Amino acid sequence: MENKQTYHVVHYGNKATRRDYSKVSSGLDLPDLVEIQTAAFDWFLRDGIKEVFNDVYPISNYAGNIRLKFLDYEFGEPKYSISECKYREVNYSAPLKGKMELEVMDPETGEVITKNEEVFLGDFPLMTPTGTFIINGAERIIVSQIVRSPGAYFDIESEERTGRDTYKCELIPSRGTWLEFMSDDKKAALGRILNVSIDRRRKVLSSILFKAIGLSLNLERGENAFDTTNMKKFLKALNLPVHSDVIVPEEEREFQNDYMLLYTAIFGNYEEVRNTLAADKTKTKNEALLAVYENQRADEIATIDGAVTLMDAKFFDYRRYDLTKAGRYKVHKKLSILDRMEGLSLEKDLVSAEGKTLVKKGVVIDKELRNELRAEIDKGINCRALPFTHTFSHPSTAVMDTSWKNSLVGRILAVDLDGKTERTTLEMGTVLTEEDVKAIAKEFKQVTVYSGIIASPIKVTNDNVNAVLDYGSRMFEIGRVTLNGEDLTNADGEVMCPTYLPDVEVTKLSTADQETIVAEATNHSGEVTIWLVGACVQEVTVMQEGHPVNLIGIDPLNDKHTITMSDMYALYNYELTMFDGVGSQDDIDMLGNRRIRTVGELIQNQFRIGLSRMERVVKERMSIADTANLTPKQLTNIRPLTAAIKEFFSSSQLSQFMDQENPLAELSNKRRISALGPGGLTRERAGFEVRDIHNSHYGRMCPIETPEGPNIGLINNLSSYGHLNKYGFIQTPYRKVDREKGVVTNEIVWLTADEEDEYIVAQSNSKLIADGTFAEKVVMGRHQGVNQEYPASSVDYMDVSPKQVVAVATACIPFLENDDSNRALMGANMQRQAVPL
């Protein structure tokens, strides 16, 4: 009688056959194992270099009459082949050439002379098809680095001494100023207050920062700074709640009661907001700006102009502040109103961009409903303007469908519209009214608008017109004034406030124009609407334990890589709603909050350093040289650029000689991920938590393969099926389960750690019957790191292979499941040291 075989034969190519003893066959082939290197460098050559050039160029001199513009770049052919470079002990590189255009304006005649030229920018090392670089004839690898992702993070710590919770939140960029809010209750008499720390400097009251960005007033001649009547009227006109109980009788500080009303109306009537304002001695916007300047530059004399320039440079200048694409994605994910709504009911109906009711009042938002609402929330519904400073608003643009009528009202055109009728021929900077939106929807499918800013329509009456004009022009900008939907004209027949243009000085309404508006509102000749332009936030009110909580989220259309004023509002609101139990804490060791900086990004950072050093030289030469004979070649000194690149490849901690002991060592070296290096951790400072295995490592980073000794846990390897998404987060593949039919499909879905947290995932060895359904009613699975038995009907995904947990070298160990993990670690490392005969 024939014995039943415990293996099956697998054919590799035409000749090789192997016995496969695995009980679970993997339905997914292994991906390209050096893709982490090759794909990243391809991105750098295609897009990364262009991004840096566009950031640095055009370069202008201090007088503004000479501009050096970047047009295009190309790589030449390498001088030697790969094998010849090894033999000659030289770099495998190609010449980088940039096409530049120089514009020189004659200051007397205004004539502009342009010169185009191709400029040699040095020899740039190229990657070989196997993912290595050849530097001085030796093969080198750039190891990928794992760092904390830029984004918004929230945490609650318990103080041992007092037993009270301390709430912290921080907005971390990839490059630029750290912004941290933290609760503080050291002064028991004051109660809990909210402080802010800018760039890790001394803490100041958080209200000072908001006063500096526009949530404040400056004292005007003849104004009574203690009368709150007009502020109440203004808040009611804005459709904001008025908490009259926060007013302090006999208050001696100017505007203090106005600020109490204003801040509680916007952020909610929180004790922490009231306590912070009570402790804040700054009365006006100018005082707040000077206080921020003194906090950041304690040894310098503070001036208003200097303070405005400092604020702009610290937060809103793209050259100094960079969230990156990954950071903007994380900020959107965290500060969007959508995820905070889950598990709570709405105070009033939620209406779509097209005007249909999406969710009725009182309905609890579950996971499925939340996912359905995502597309509608991203269209920019429920947006409103909050106070801002025009100088700090540098909005980007976004394209919106004209069918999103509710979302388009109040948006500001970023381009001229050339329509068929007068109604649809609109200038850039026009605030869109309901009538405009209806008209342009008939002729255009899409329009380009500014993101991060919006105009809120305020219907004015005889009672509130003076309050709206006064506070509206001081905390917002007036973008348009309409009478019955048509532009209001002044005595000369000219349109008042025809457009609002960012980054251009705004002309305030004249006294005569203001009197015309007051007269129209007083005469009841029609409906007068003032459109107030401000920072765009998304708002929704939810019910938490019987009381309403107002959620403020960021503008979903905003894709800027700098912080915006709406980000600050949303961040502060998230911190406050955490006191009500709305919102979630973040685990900084989770792989959803840590991203990989690949070779492309590391070289791009070095290229940016070199190019910005070169920019300084170009500016100096522009100011010294004779303008008539200038050429792009004469202006460009490539030494700082080539020195920065050379330094990175030859001496960076992440640039290493390739481990060539055997092919497995070479492959592991290319898939290695290090937490060390510039911008990362140091082995002396790294604690146990960073080194430890986290449940989110499953299928992404190998829990076995790591060095023994001081680097344990800081140097890891990518798992067999691990793959990076466009933001640098590690994904792992799963087979999708059709919940309705209970069938495990062959559809592969790649999930990051934070996406996987929402689902129940079955193990790959779960038994399936022929039709693809689970053989048993209960299967072993995991959800948010908890491994236990789950009903088969509740499973969302299934692992693709048992070896997706471990790295390539560890997967070579047969019957790994019978090994002790410490012994497997040594075995996996020793395999790489074997010398082939």
Secondary structure, DSSP 4 states (H G I P E B T S, - for coil): -PPPPS-EEEEETTTEEEEE--SS--SS----TTHHHHHHHHHIIIIIHHHHHHHHPSEE-TTSSEEEEEEEEEE---SS-HHHHHHHT---EEEEEEEEEEEEE-TTT--EEEEEEEEEEEEEE-B-TTS-EEETTEEEEE-EEEEEPSEEEEEEEE-TTT--EEEEEEEE-SBS--EEEEEE--STTT--EEEEEETT---EEHHHHHHHTTSS----TT--TT--HHHHHHHHHTT----GGG--TT--STTHHHHHHHHHHHH-S-HHHHHHHHH----SHHHHHHHHHHHH-TTS---HHHHHHHHIIIII-TTT-B-HHHHHHHHHHHHSHHHHHTT-EESS-EE-TTS-EEE-TT-B--HHHHHHHHHHHTTTTTEEEE---GGG----EEEEETT-HHHHTT-BBSS-B--SSTTT-B-TTPBPPHHHHHHHHHH-SEEEEESSEEEEEEEE-TTTHHHHHHHHHHHSEEEEEEETTEE-B-TTSPBSS----TTSPPPPPPHHHHHHHHHHHHHT-S-EEEEEEEEEEEEEEEEETTEEEEEEEE-TT---SS--HHHHHHHHHHHHHGGGT-S----TTSGGGEEEE-HHHHHHHHHHHHHHHHHHHHHHHHHHS-GGG--HHHH---HHHHHHHHHHHHH-TTEEE---SSHHHHHHHHTEEES-STTS--TTT--HHHHS--GGGTTTB-SS---SSTTTTTEEEB-TT-EE-TTS-EEEEEEEEETTTTEEEEEEEEE-HHHHTTS-EE-TT--B-TTSBBSSSEEEEEETTEEEEEEGGG--EEES-GGGGS-HHHHTSTTGGGS-HHHHHHHHHHHTTPPP-
